[in-house]
Amino acid sequence: MLMVAASLAIFVYGMIASMLGTVLHNLSERFKLTPSQNGTIALAQALGLILASLSVGPLLDNEGKKVGLILGLTVICFVLFLLPRSSGFRGILILLFALGIGGGIVVTAANALVSDVGEAHRATALNLANLFFGLGGFATPFIAANFFGKNWVRLCYTIASLAVIALAIQAVIQMPPPAKADRFVLAEAIPVLGHPLLFLLAFFLFLYITCEVGIWNWLPRHLIAQGFSESRALNILSVGFALGLLIGRMAVLPVLAHVPPVTVTLVGSMAMAVTTFLMIRGKQPTAVLALVFLAGLALAPVFPTTIAIVGNAFPRMTGTAIGFVITCGWAGLAVSSRVIGLIAGGDPRRLKTALMVIPASSVVMVGLDLAIRSLLR
């Protein structure tokens, strides 16, 4: 039941993670937003994620994961019910910042809960739970493209209703209280937060989030600028990328029983560099769909397996360690979204150049993975 609770929360987060990229084109048309303003909106969401992940770790270690899940889902519900009432750029900016706070709390609490529950097989458990992130990420653009069209208001209310259901389930499921040995103690946290391995893992996740959220937020706008219809662009995001994440996390489960997690992240990083480069350069719809799907497969195991490495390496104050690493990951969203938006400027057609940030980040991840492997030894 604890895995069910965590997986459902991750599913809701998957839906809101792909929501900005799904509705960004419609929001831009309605409120006359430029790519630079789009980048600022994504930056606001990233800052909310950073703030939440940075502060929620000690709360999870001291008060338990249930408090974090309920708090985060409550914030998400309020934001999604209020977003359709926004009146312009400033209102969207504030609400997306709040959505980032709710999402940051949920994703940190849910992954920390899975890390505790699946301690004996942490990498497998985390990849299994994060299957539901891929499912949520698939659902949002697929529903928008095939059922709601440009009715992004109905999409917001649909996700909000699912978040309410998830919140009710978290409230009734019994979760274990925090262990006394895991409570946050500042004096003991300093060696953990100052460990070189933790910083390498944090920078690794920084670059990974740069890649993943860059695809969620910017791929549809890039494809539309290249002449794709809006529905086709959203279907490529859902059937291609989100489905690739979902299938990739299923496929890696038996692999993790025989292959060390750090090897899985190394192979994933190498595949990311190749597939994302080709994805951005693709022109034909069928070829782009195939390349986006392969990119999803490559990215699929990297996030949950990295969190598993953190949990294995830092068994004390795991929530704090995971929160720190995820916080640095969201910093990647903040930086990359702003950089991509600035490179594109006022011309969406320049996103093709701006999105080269993604394969470049993947190449750096390969070198970081080798350094992490050395420290683990």
N, C-alpha and C positions, 0 to 999 in steps of 0.2 A: 504493500500500500504506500510505503514511503517513496518507492520508485515511481509509482503511478502519480503521486502528488508532484514530485519533482519534474517528471516528464510532461505533465499537463502545463505546469508553469513555463517550462522551456518551449512548449508548443505556442503558447500565447506570445512569448517573447519573439519567437520566430516570425509570427504574423506581423508584429509591429516593426521588426527589423527590416522587413521587405516593404513596409507600408509607404515610407517616404519616397523610395524610388518609384513605387507604383502610382502614387497620386501627384508626384512632383510636376509632371507635365500639365495636368489639369489645374493645379494650383497656380502654376506659372501663367497659364492662359487667363485664368480668372482675375488674378491680381497683378498681371503684367510684370512678373518677376524675371530678372536676368539670371544667367548662370552664376554670376558673382553673388547675387542674393540667395540663390539656391545653396551655394557653398556656405554662406553665413548661417542659413537655417540648419544645414547638416552639422555645422560647427557647434551651434547651440545645443543640439541633441547630444553631440559628443561630450560637451562640457558637463551636461547633466549626468551622463554615464560615468564620467571621470569622478565627479563629486560623490556620486552614490557609491561607486565601487571602493573609493578611497576610504570613505567613512563607515561603510557597513560591516567591514571585516570584524572589528572589535565588538560590534553589536551582536553579530552572529555567534562569536565565541563566548560572549557573556550571557546572552539572552536566548539563544537558540535560533535555528533556521526558520521555524514557524513564524516568528515575529517578523523576520525579513520578508518572507513570502507574502504574508498578509499585507504588510505595509506597502511593498512594491506594487502588488496587484491593485490595491486601493487607489494609488496614484494613477496607474494606467487607466482604470475605469473612469475616473473623473476627467482626465485629459481627453479621452476619446469621445466622451459625451459633449465636451465643450468645444472641440476643434471645429466641428461644422458651423459653430456660431462665430468663429473668428471673422474679423472685419478687414484684415490686411496683413501686411508683412510683419509689423511689430507684434500683433497678437499671435500669429503663427510662430514667431520666434520664441515667445515666452512659453507657449504650450509645448513646443517641441523640446525645449529645455526641460520642462517638467516631465515629459514623456521619457526623456533620457534618464532622469533620476529614477523613475519607476522601473524602467527596463534594467538599469544598472543594479538595483537592489535585487530584482527577481533573478537575473542570470547568475549573480554571485551566490545568492542564497541557495538556488536550486543546484548549482554545480557543487557547492560545498556539502549539501545534503547527500548527493549521489556519491561524492568522494568518501563520506563517512560510511554510508550503507554498503558500498561495494569495495571496502578496503582491501579485501583479499585479491580482487581482480579489478583494480581501480580503472585501468585504461579501457577495459571491455565495458564496464558499467557506464562510464562517462560517454563512450561512443554510442552505447545503446540508448541512453537517455537523450542524447543530442540528435538521435534520429528524428525526434519530434521537433527539433529546431528546423531541420530540413523540410519536414512535413508542413509546419506553419509557414515557412518561407515560400513553399510551393503554393499553399492555399490562397494567400493574399493576392498575388498577381493573376493567378488562374481564375479566381472568382471575379476579380475586377474586369478581366478581359472578356470573359465568356458569359457573365450574368449581369453585371452592373454597368458595363460600358463606362461612361464618364461620370456616373453617379458615385463620386467618391464619398459623399455624405452617407449613403446607405452602407458603404464599406466600413466607415468608421463605427457606425452603430452596430454593425454585425460583429466586428472584432470586440467592441466594448461589451456586448452581450456575452460573448464567450469568456471574456475576462471575468465577468461577474460570476459565471458558473465555476470557473477555476478558483476564484476567491472563496466561494462557498465550500468547495471541497477541501481547500487548505484549512479552513476554519474547523471542520469536523474531524479531520484525520488526526489521530494521536501521533505526536512526534516526540522523540526522546529529548529530555532537557540537556543542556550543555554539560559535558563532563567537567568536573572541577579541575582536572589536569589541563584541560584545553582553554581555560579562561585566559583572557587577554591580560597580560602583565607587562607594563611598559619596559621594565628592566630586562625581561626575557625576550621581548619583541625586538629590541635593538640588534642583537646578533643575527636574528632571522632576517630582518629587513636590510641589514648591511652585508649579507652574504653575496659574494660575486656571482654564484650560480643563480640566485634569485634575480639579479639584475640582467643577466644574460637571457634568462627565460622571459623576463618582462619585455626586453627589447625585441626578442623573437616574436612575442605575441603582438607587440606594437606594430611590427611590419605585417604580420598576418592579418590583423584587423584592417590595416590600410588596404590590403588586397580585397578581403571579403566584402567589407561594407562599401568599398569603392565600386564593386560590381553591383551590389544591391541598389545603391543610390544613383549611380550614373549610367549604367549600361542601357536602360530604356531610353533615356534622353539622347545618348550617343547614337543608338540605332535609329531613332526617329529622325535625328539630324542627317543620317546617312540615307534617308528615303524610305525607311520601313514604316508601315502603318503602326498606329499606337497599339492595336490589339495584337499584331504580330510581335511587336517588341516585348509586350508583357508576357505573351505566351513563351517567347524564347527565354525570358527570365524565369518563368515558373517551370515549364516542361524541360528547359535546358539546365539552368544553373541549380534551382532548388531541388529538382528531381535528381540531379547529379550528386548533390550533397546527401540526399536521403539514401540513395543506392550505395554511394561510397561508404557511408557509415555502417550500412548493413554488411557490405562486402569485407570490411576490415576486421569485423568481430572475430572470425576464426584465425585471421592472420596474427592478431595480437596474442593469441595463445602460444605462438612459437617465435615471434619476432619481437625484439626489444622496442619499447615505445620510441626511443630516440632514433632508431632506424626508420620507423614508420614516418616520423616527421621529416627526416632527411629526404626520403624518396618523394614524399608529398611536396616538399619545397622545390625539388628539381622539376617535378612534373608541372607545378604551378608556373614556373618561369617560362616553360615552353608553351603550354596551352593558353595562358593569358595573352602572351605576345601574339600568337596566331589568331586568337579570338578577336582582338582589337583590330587586326589588319584584314579580317574577313569581310567579304562583300556580298556573297550569295547567301540568301536566307537559310537554305538547307545546310550549307557548310558552317555558317555562323552558329546555328542551332547545335550541330554536332560538336563544335569546338567549345561552346559554352557548357555543354553537358560534360565534356572531358575536363574542363576547368573545375566544374563542381566536384567531379570524382577526385581530382587532385587535392582540392582544398578540404574535402570532407573530413579526414581523420585528424587534421592538424590541430584545431582548437581543443577538442576534448582530450586528445592524447597529450598535448602540452600541459593541460590542467592536471592530468594524471601524473605526469613527471613532477610537477610542483607538489602534489599530495604525497608522492612517494619520498621525495627529497626532504620535505618539511612536515613530519608527522605531528610536531607540536605547533599549536596555534595555526592549524591548516587554513581556517577561514581567513585569518589575517594575511597569510602568504598568498592565498588564491585571490583575495581582494586586491592586494597590491599589484599582482601580475595582470589581472583583468583591468585594473585602473590604467596601467601603462598601455594595455591594448586599446582602450578607448581613446587614449591620447593619440594613437595612430589615426583613428577616425577624425579627430579634431584637426590634426595637421593635414592629413591627406585631402579631406573635403575642401579645406580652405585653399590648398595648393592647386588642386584640380580645378576649382572654380576660378581662381585667379588666372591660371594658364589659359583656360577657355575664354575668360573675359566675357564679352557680350555676344560671342558667336558660338552657338552650340556645335557647329561643325568642327571647331578646334578641340572638342573633347577627344577626338581620335589621338591627337598629340598628348593631351593632358593625361589620358588614361595609361600612357606608357609608364607612369609612376608604379603601376601594379606589377608588371614583370620585373622592373628594376628592383623593387622591394623583395621579390621572390628570390632573386639572385643573392642578395645580401643575407637572406634567411638561410641559404645553404651554408655559407661560411659560419654563421652563428651556431647552426646545429652541430657543426664539427667541433666548435669550441665547447659547447655544452656537453657533448659526448666525452671530451677530454676531462672536464671537471668531474663528471659522474664517475669516471674510472678512478 
